[in-house]
Amino acid sequence: MRRTKLLALLCIIISIIFLAAGCGDSAASRLYKDGTYEGVSNKGIQPGLKVAVTIRDDMITEIKVVENKETQGIGTNAIDQLPGKITEAQSTEVDSVAGASLSSNAIKEAVTLALEQAKK
């Protein structure tokens, strides 16, 4: 009888431990801190392409190119398209915009640098 009670108590304790582990705070497993971070790249046609990357709940929620000197109609195509692609993919591992390779590379590098700042 005593052995059965001890076994039951042990099972209850183990169940509570597993339940508590499953309900733990997922913030500890997050990669990024919430906030807006800036990154600057000199890989474009002109140096100084700057982005602002907003992180919320460990996700990229917005990317804005806040400064650039890229060529209108060429580099600006990458500026118009790439931030949305990166946000959707949650990664800079996206295809560059055709005809705007340098501008695409600059945006990807600037976003990567901003994400480095956001890491915990």
N, C-alpha and C positions, 0 to 999 in steps of 0.2 A: 504494500500500500504506500509506504513512504517513498519507495523507489519510483512509483508511478507519479506521485505528486512532484517529485524532483524533476522527472523527465518532462512533465507538463509545464512546469515553471521554466525550464530551460528552453523549451519550444516557444513559449510566450516571449521570453527575453530576446531570442534570436529574431522572432517576427518583428518586434519593436525596433530592433537595430536596423533591419532591412527597410522597414517603413520610414524610419527617420532618414536613412540614407537616400531614399527615393524622393523625399520631400525637401531635400537640402536646397540651399540657395544656388541657383545656376549662375549667379554673378561671378563666382569663383572660376567658372570654366569659360568665361568670356575672354575674347582675344583683344577687344578694343574698349577704350573708355569713351563714354558719350562726350560729344563736343564737336567743335568745328576746328579743323586743322589745315594749315597751309603748307603747300609744297611748291618749290620753284625749280624749273628745269631750264637748262641752256641748250638743249638738243634740238630746238626748233630752228626755223629759218633765221630768227633773231633770238638773242638770249632774253631770259627773264619771263618766260611763260609761267604764270602763277595760278594755282588752283586753290579752291577752298573745298574741303571734303567734310561733309557732316556725317557723323556716326551717331546712331541711336539704337539702343538695344542690340549692340554688336553687329549692326548692319550699316552699310553705306546707304544713306537715305537721299543724299544730294551731292552733286559735284558741280561747281561753278568755276569757269575759267574767269578769273577776276582781272588779270592783266595779260596782254599779249601784243605782239607786233607782227603777227603772222600775215601772210599775203591774203588779201580779200579774194574770195571765190576759190581759193585753193586750201590754204591752211585753215581758213575759217570754216570750211566744210568739216574738218576734223573736230573743230571746237563745237560745232553744232550737233554732231552725231555721237562722238565718242563718249562724252560724260554719261549719256543715257545708256549706252551699251555696257559700260563698266558698272553702272549702278544695277542694271538688270542682271548681269552675270555675277555681281558681287566679287569681281576680280578684274585685274588689268590684263588678264590673259584673253583678250578679245582681238579680232582682226583689226588691222589698221585701216583707215579710210583710204581708198584708192586715190592715188595722185597726191596724197598729203602724208607721206610716210614720216617725214621729219617732224611735222606738227603732231602726228599721232604718237610718235615716240616721246616727244616732249610732254604730252598730256599724260601718258602712261607713267613716265618717270616722276613727274610732279605728284601724281596721285599716290604712287608708291612711297615717295618721301613723306607725304602727309600721313599715310597710314602707319609708317614707322613711328611717327610721333604719337599716334593714337594707341599704340600697343601698351598693354599694362606692364 
